[in-house]
Amino acid sequence: MRANAHKLLSFPNPHLQYELLTEDLSRQMAGFLVRLKAGESHTAQQLYKNTEEMMYVLQGKLEIRISENAYVLEPGDSIYYEGASLNGFTALGDEDLAALCMITPPAL
């Protein structure tokens, strides 16, 4: 998929951007480039089906809250989790966050 063909998904949080890296959400897996402004947080919404997800940090520092645990990830770090256990995440520090997110099956 060419870079200029990626679709942007909109959220109520103006500091959060999901860029769809796959054709659509009708496949078995979807990929996203997640961008979040430095210092901002996102609270996860319950999905309508069970998913498995992973995030890989490209830029910035990510605090991700899964169940009752919080993990701080830096560029090159990744984490794998059940989608229902995601509570939210924050872009720590002064640098905007960019992370690759894969989800199967797609559910947003």
N, C-alpha and C positions, 0 to 999 in steps of 0.2 A: 504494500500500500504506500503510495507516495505521500510525502510529508504534507503537501498542500491539499490532500484529500481527507485529512483527519477531521472528524467532527468534534465539536466542543459540546459537552453536556453542561447544562446550567443548574445551579443550586442556589438556594436562598442566600447562602453565605457568599458575599461578593469577593472574598479573599481566597476562595477555593475554586480550582478549575480541574476538570477531568477531561482529558483529550483521548478520544477513542482511537486505539491503535489497530483495531481489527475492523473489518467491513461493517459489522453490525452486531447486535446482541442476540442473534438467532442461532449461533453456533454453540458448541460444547464449552468453549472457553472464550473469555474476552480479556483484552489487554488495555491498560490505560496509562497515560502519563499524568500523574497527580501533581499539581502545583498548589502550594499554599504559601501565602505571604509570611515573612518572618514574624514570629511572636503571636501568630493567629492559631486558633484551634478549630477543630471540626468534631462535632458530636455525631457518632454513627446512628443511623436509623435502623430499626429492625427490618430485615429483608423478608420477603414473602416466601422464600424457600431456603433450604440449607445449602451452604456453599463452602468451598475451600478456597482460601486466598493466600497470596504471598505479596510482600512488598520488598522492593530492592531500592535502597537509597542511592540516588545519583548525585544529589547536591544538597547541602544543608544538613541539619541535625533533626531527626525525627524522634519524638516521644510518642510511642504507641501504647494505648491502654487496652489490654486483652484480659477479659474476666477481671480478676482482682489484682492483676500485675501490670506494672508499667515498665517498658523497655526503652532505652535510649539507643538509637541507631545512627551511625555516621556513614558517609559515602563508602560504598562497597559492602555494607552490612545488609542482611536480608532477614526476613521473618516469615514463617508459615503458620497459619492459624485457621480455625473454623470461623466462618463468617459471623455466626451468631454470637461469638464471644468478643467481637470487636466493640469496644465502647467509644473509641474516638482516638484522635491524634492531634499533636501540636508541632508546629515548626519552631524549634528552640533556637535561641541565639539571634544573630543579626542577619543571617543569610536566608533567603527564600528557599523553601523545600521543593525539590523535584524528586519524585520517586516513581518507579515502574510498579504497577499493580496488576496482578493476574488474578482472575476469579473464574471458578468453574462450579456449577454452570453460571452463566451471567444472570445477575439479578440486581437491578437498581431501582 
